[in-house]
């Protein structure tokens, strides 16, 4: 089982709540300036910008959850285990502080759930299954704060997908750790959640890719091809978007479209 949450939907994450920026005196507005840097792949400049905000206001929830996201994103992609774990630890600490600072923030609750999902990729199957209970609970808290949080629906879809794809040995672990498979965990549930996420964020290449891949795995090639076609004309603004659009193109060609 692997969650592989593929969290590189940077345009969506850093643009949450963004519109016409208020005066830069607002810590939230200053934190949102990191969006432009992050979209063009300037991770170090993004981190520096958010750290500067936190230097001036250590409780700025916008800067806390955004910096947590960046660090978790980097942990997800880090090629070396020690580096990945160090980045995850920083991201997790920032996510925890964001929740402590503003418990009713859906975005803070989201990065807390995301931290658990990323950690699932770093540990052995027994701990991963135990963490799946924490992940499910954190997703539920995020959706309670915002029932239309696209990221939370995406994570819930990946949670269902990860559990429903357990192999025989992993299912034995699930019996020991969880007392059996959680009720309702299935590919069909995963599909419904990913469809919900995409309905809330219809131009997100990551959501399109993961839904199409799941539909293909479930044998619904026609639906998978239709989902791939939803990416037509989408701009590849961030490096993550460009990689996802390329993967969608590969999936589409495999499906004969």
C-alpha positions in Angstrom: 0.0 0.0 0.0 1.3 3.4 -0.8 -0.6 6.7 -0.5 1.7 8.7 -2.8 -0.5 11.7 -2.5 1.4 13.6 -5.2 1.1 17.0 -3.6 2.6 19.1 -6.3 -0.6 21.1 -7.1 1.2 24.3 -6.1 -1.1 26.7 -8.0 -4.1 25.5 -6.1 -2.4 25.3 -2.7 -0.8 28.7 -2.7 -3.7 30.5 -4.4 -6.3 29.5 -1.8 -8.2 32.6 -0.8 -6.0 34.7 -3.1 -7.6 37.6 -5.1 -6.7 41.2 -5.3 -4.0 41.6 -2.6 -4.7 43.9 0.3 -1.9 46.2 1.5 1.3 44.3 2.3 1.0 45.3 5.9 -1.3 42.3 6.3 0.7 39.2 7.1 -1.7 37.1 5.1 -1.2 39.3 2.0 2.6 39.1 2.5 2.3 35.3 2.7 0.3 35.2 -0.5 3.1 37.0 -2.4 4.9 33.6 -2.1 2.5 32.2 -4.7 4.2 33.8 -7.7 7.6 32.6 -6.5 6.4 29.1 -5.9 4.5 28.8 -9.2 7.7 29.4 -11.1 9.7 26.9 -9.0 11.6 29.3 -6.8 11.3 27.2 -3.7 14.2 28.9 -1.8 12.7 32.4 -2.5 9.3 31.1 -1.3 10.8 29.8 1.9 12.7 33.0 2.5 9.6 35.1 1.9 7.5 33.0 4.3 10.2 32.9 6.9 10.4 36.7 6.8 6.7 37.0 7.4 7.0 34.6 10.4 10.0 36.6 11.7 7.7 39.6 12.0 4.6 37.6 13.1 5.3 34.1 14.3 1.5 33.3 14.6 0.6 34.3 11.0 -1.5 31.2 10.1 -1.3 31.9 6.4 2.5 31.8 6.5 2.6 28.8 8.8 0.4 26.6 6.7 1.9 27.7 3.4 5.5 27.1 4.6 4.3 23.7 6.0 3.0 22.8 2.6 6.2 23.8 0.8 8.3 21.7 3.2 6.0 18.7 2.9 6.1 19.1 -0.8 9.9 19.0 -0.7 9.9 16.1 1.7 7.6 14.2 -0.7 10.1 14.6 -3.6 13.4 14.4 -1.7 15.6 11.6 -3.1 17.5 10.9 0.1 15.7 9.5 3.2 17.4 11.7 5.8 16.7 14.8 3.9 13.1 13.8 3.3 12.6 13.1 7.0 14.2 16.4 8.1 11.9 18.3 5.7 8.9 16.4 6.9 9.8 17.1 10.5 9.9 20.8 9.8 6.7 20.7 7.8 4.9 18.7 10.5 6.0 21.2 13.2 4.7 24.1 11.2 1.4 22.4 10.5 1.0 21.7 14.2 1.7 25.3 15.1 -0.8 26.4 12.4 -3.5 24.3 14.0 -2.6 25.5 17.5 -2.7 29.1 16.3 -6.0 28.9 14.4 -7.8 25.6 15.2 -10.8 26.5 13.0 -8.6 27.1 9.9 -9.5 24.4 7.2 -6.1 25.1 5.5 -4.2 24.5 8.8 -6.2 21.3 9.3 -5.4 20.3 5.7 -1.6 20.6 6.1 -1.9 18.6 9.3 -3.6 15.8 7.3 -1.1 16.2 4.5 1.7 15.8 6.9 0.3 12.4 7.9 -0.1 11.4 4.3 3.5 12.3 3.4 4.7 10.4 6.5 2.8 7.3 5.3 5.2 7.2 2.4 8.3 7.2 4.7 7.4 4.3 7.0 6.9 0.5 7.0 3.5 -1.0 6.3 2.6 -1.6 10.0 3.2 2.0 11.0 1.6 3.2 7.7 -1.6 1.4 8.5 -1.7 2.8 12.1 -1.2 6.3 10.6 -4.1 5.7 8.2 -6.4 6.0 11.2 -4.9 9.4 12.1 -5.0 10.5 8.5 -8.7 9.6 8.2 -9.5 11.5 11.4 -7.6 14.6 10.3 -9.3 14.7 6.9 -12.7 14.5 8.7 -11.7 17.5 10.9 -10.7 19.5 7.8 -13.9 18.7 6.0 -15.9 19.7 9.1 -14.2 23.1 9.0 -14.8 23.4 5.2 -17.0 20.7 3.5 -15.9 22.0 0.1 -12.1 21.8 0.7 -10.9 20.3 -2.5 -7.6 19.2 -1.0 -9.3 17.3 1.8 -11.5 15.4 -0.7 -8.4 14.6 -2.7 -6.7 13.1 0.3 -9.8 11.2 1.2 -9.8 9.7 -2.2 -6.2 8.7 -1.9 -6.9 7.2 1.5 -9.6 5.0 0.0 -7.4 4.1 -2.9 -4.5 3.2 -0.7 -6.5 0.9 1.5 -8.4 -0.7 -1.3 -5.2 -1.6 -3.1 -3.6 -3.5 -0.3 -2.0 -6.8 -1.3 -2.5 -10.1 0.6 0.4 -9.5 3.0 -0.7 -6.0 3.7 -4.3 -7.1 4.4 -2.9 -9.4 7.1 -1.2 -6.4 8.7 -4.5 -4.6 8.4 -6.2 -7.4 10.3 -3.6 -7.1 13.1 -3.3 -3.3 13.2 -6.8 -2.1 12.4 -8.8 -5.2 13.2 -9.7 -5.5 9.6 -10.4 -3.2 6.7 -12.1 0.1 7.6 -15.8 0.1 6.5 -16.4 1.7 3.2 -12.8 1.7 2.0 -13.0 0.9 -1.7 -12.0 1.9 -5.2 -15.6 3.1 -5.8 -15.3 5.4 -2.7 -11.9 6.6 -3.9 -13.4 7.5 -7.3 -16.3 9.4 -5.8 -14.0 11.5 -3.6 -11.6 12.3 -6.5 -14.6 13.3 -8.6 -15.7 15.6 -5.8 -12.3 17.1 -5.5 -12.2 17.7 -9.3 -15.7 19.2 -9.3 -14.4 21.8 -6.7 -11.2 22.4 -8.6 -11.9 21.4 -12.3 -8.6 22.9 -13.7 -6.2 21.0 -11.4 -4.0 18.7 -13.4 -3.1 16.6 -10.4 -6.8 15.8 -9.7 -7.4 15.0 -13.4 -4.4 12.7 -13.6 -5.2 10.8 -10.5 -8.9 10.3 -11.3 -8.1 9.2 -14.9 -5.4 6.8 -13.6 -7.9 5.3 -11.1 -10.7 5.0 -13.7 -8.2 3.2 -16.0 -7.2 0.8 -13.2 -10.9 0.1 -12.5 -11.4 -0.9 -16.2 -13.4 2.2 -17.2 -11.2 3.3 -20.1 -13.9 5.5 -21.7 -14.3 7.5 -18.5 -10.5 7.7 -18.0 -10.1 9.1 -21.6 -12.9 11.6 -21.0 -11.2 12.7 -17.8 -7.8 13.1 -19.6 -9.5 15.3 -22.2 -10.5 17.7 -19.4 -6.8 18.8 -19.3 -7.0 20.2 -22.9 -5.9 23.8 -22.9 -4.7 23.9 -19.3 -1.6 26.1 -18.8 1.5 24.5 -17.2 2.4 27.4 -14.9 4.3 25.4 -12.3 6.8 22.6 -12.7 4.4 20.3 -11.0 1.6 21.3 -13.4 3.8 20.7 -16.4 4.8 17.2 -15.1 1.2 16.3 -14.5 0.1 17.5 -17.9 2.8 15.4 -19.5 1.7 12.4 -17.5 -1.9 13.0 -18.5 -0.8 13.1 -22.2 1.0 9.7 -21.7 -2.1 8.3 -20.1 -4.3 9.6 -22.9 -2.0 8.0 -25.6 -2.1 4.7 -23.7 -5.9 4.9 -23.8 -5.8 5.5 -27.5 -7.0 9.1 -27.3 
